[in-house]
Structures are given as C-alpha cells and as structure tokens.
C-alpha cells in the first residue's frame, strides 16, 4: 500500500525510544590467536570467514527506520553498516560487526539500503514476503553470488561460514486458512532447505532462529488509530490471520508458531553434527527470540511505518540475544529476550559456537 504524505509524517513523528531501554555497545576484549578450527564443533569467532542469511522481510530489514525501504546493513544477523546513521557515530549492533572484532576481513555482510522486494544483496538472500517454500531459491542466489561476486574474496570450499536462517512469519500469517502455513508443510519444506544447504554450501554452521508469537503485534497496537488505518490493507495483503480472521486466526498463528519451533528443534537435531558425525556441517536452533513479549514491548520495538515489522531497536536487541545464544550449550539457551536488561556475552579463548 502507498502511504500518503500525511501518514508518512505521522509515522516518522511517532517514533520514540522506550524509557528504561539502553542497548549496550559491543565492548569485548580481543582474543589471542588460536589454531584454526578443524571441526565445526570447535569454531571460535575468529574462525568465521563468511556470513550469510536466508529469510523474509525481517532479514531484509524492511521498514526498520520507519520508511518503506530495506535497511539490510543494520539487520541483526547479516548487517555490516559500521554506524546506525550517516549523521552520527553510534556503532551498529549486528552479529557480523561483533564477529569483525575478531576477524576484520569477514565477508558477506550486507551494507546500505535496498528497495523493497530486492532479490538479495551481498550474501543476504532474504526477500521481503518470502515463505519457507521460497528459501531454496535464496540458497541458489547465495551459492551463485559467492562463486561469482566473491570468487576472489573467499575460499568457497575451505572457509568456515555462518549462515542464519530466520523464516516462517509469512507462513504463520497464512496458517489460519488453507494449507499455506500448516506445520506439516513447514516441516517438509524446512527439511528440504536444510538438506540443500548441507549439499551445496561447504563448511557451514547454520543458525536456525525460532519465531515468536506474531499475534502480540495486534495486542500492542490494536488501540492505535494510525495502526488501525494501516492495518486495513495489512489484514488483507500482508498478514490476514493477524487481523482479518479475528481472535481465532491469531490463536491459530500462536499454536502454529509453537509447532514451527518444535519442528525446527527436531530437524536441527536430525542434521546436527552430533547426530550425523559430519565435522564440517552443523545445524543449531537459536531460540533467543521465542519468548519475546511483543504485547509488552511492542510499541517501542515495532516499525513506525506499518506497526508490524521490527524496528532498529528490536534488531539491536535481537543481535545480542542470538549472539549470546551462539555460545550457550544446547538445552541451556536463553529464550526470553528482555530488551531492558540485555548484556553482551564476551567470548573467551575457550568459547566456541554451539
């Protein structure tokens, strides 16, 4: 939908930072050099040479700053912009920027902005509006781009890669009608995605980020007149189960989100290095966003453009939550993101991705 100048003014003017929320800067000490990892279960931050991402509009950074653009350089999982703004010196908080503290020659991170529905930039294959059924095409994009644009910058066969997959929101938005978002379909497609990554991308650690209850967006914003106007089209085109199908549609979304997360854990275990014995491929669920209470935090952490997508503050909190997850043992990973109380884990020489 196209926003009138008046509504654009309202959404920009509405932007404000929640009280009591301060996202810390990354200020960890450097680590001494260590021998290169020879096993995917022994990866330290400095071993990661390439970052990649797959997903939808969240991983494309759509509307993060309250305007209809994709802010890919600031996305929690793949952004590589140094600063939050062109007009200040506040450092951007993203996982690639954290990794660059240990390996300044990191490759693949996306920078700058793109127009909506761009079919990937750098090694960020995310496409706004994507469902899990479209992720195999994003994998094709990553492989082709890595072997052409990056052919002189990375050693495709031998460099260790970190790939973050965050997908499922658009499937949930359609899950209360038809079969576009059933858990059975999600499991089938995710299985195909992980098998394709294993086959086509060598030496890779895969983060599967589990999804939160999107219905909380409704609870956070349903009383806002501006959001009600925006959601007239949102309910038809973007997320019908959130609005057009009422409380039953939202409950179905929540039930299916729980099912998606269980499926993600099941398939991550199936493809994990521990299960397969493969020492160059690992899949781990990172659940740091699962318990994010949008109902409580929503207004200050959702885009001022559409009252739906995560804003910059949310992405910064996401980056820290998933970064911390990456160093927590499976079965002991934090799941309840509290943006008012986030601390960045500083790796030691003995810290490995897990």
HELIX and SHEET records of a PDB file:
HELIX    1   1 UNK A    5  UNK A   14  1                                  10    
HELIX    2   2 UNK A   40  UNK A   42  5                                   3    
HELIX    3   3 UNK A   45  UNK A   47  5                                   3    
HELIX    4   4 UNK A   57  UNK A   60  1                                   4    
HELIX    5   5 UNK A   72  UNK A   74  5                                   3    
HELIX    6   6 UNK A   95  UNK A  100  1                                   6    
HELIX    7   7 UNK A  132  UNK A  134  5                                   3    
HELIX    8   8 UNK A  135  UNK A  148  1                                  14    
HELIX    9   9 UNK A  169  UNK A  173  1                                   5    
HELIX   10  10 UNK A  183  UNK A  200  1                                  18    
HELIX   11  11 UNK A  216  UNK A  221  1                                   6    
HELIX   12  12 UNK A  225  UNK A  233  1                                   9    
HELIX   13  13 UNK A  234  UNK A  238  3                                   5    
HELIX   14  14 UNK A  240  UNK A  243  1                                   4    
HELIX   15  15 UNK A  246  UNK A  271  1                                  26    
HELIX   16  16 UNK A  273  UNK A  276  1                                   4    
HELIX   17  17 UNK A  294  UNK A  301  1                                   8    
HELIX   18  18 UNK A  312  UNK A  325  1                                  14    
SHEET    1   A 4 UNK A  48  UNK A  55  0                                        
SHEET    2   A 4 UNK A 160  UNK A 166  1                                        
SHEET    3   A 4 UNK A 204  UNK A 209  1                                        
SHEET    4   A 4 UNK A 281  UNK A 286  1                                        
END                                                                             
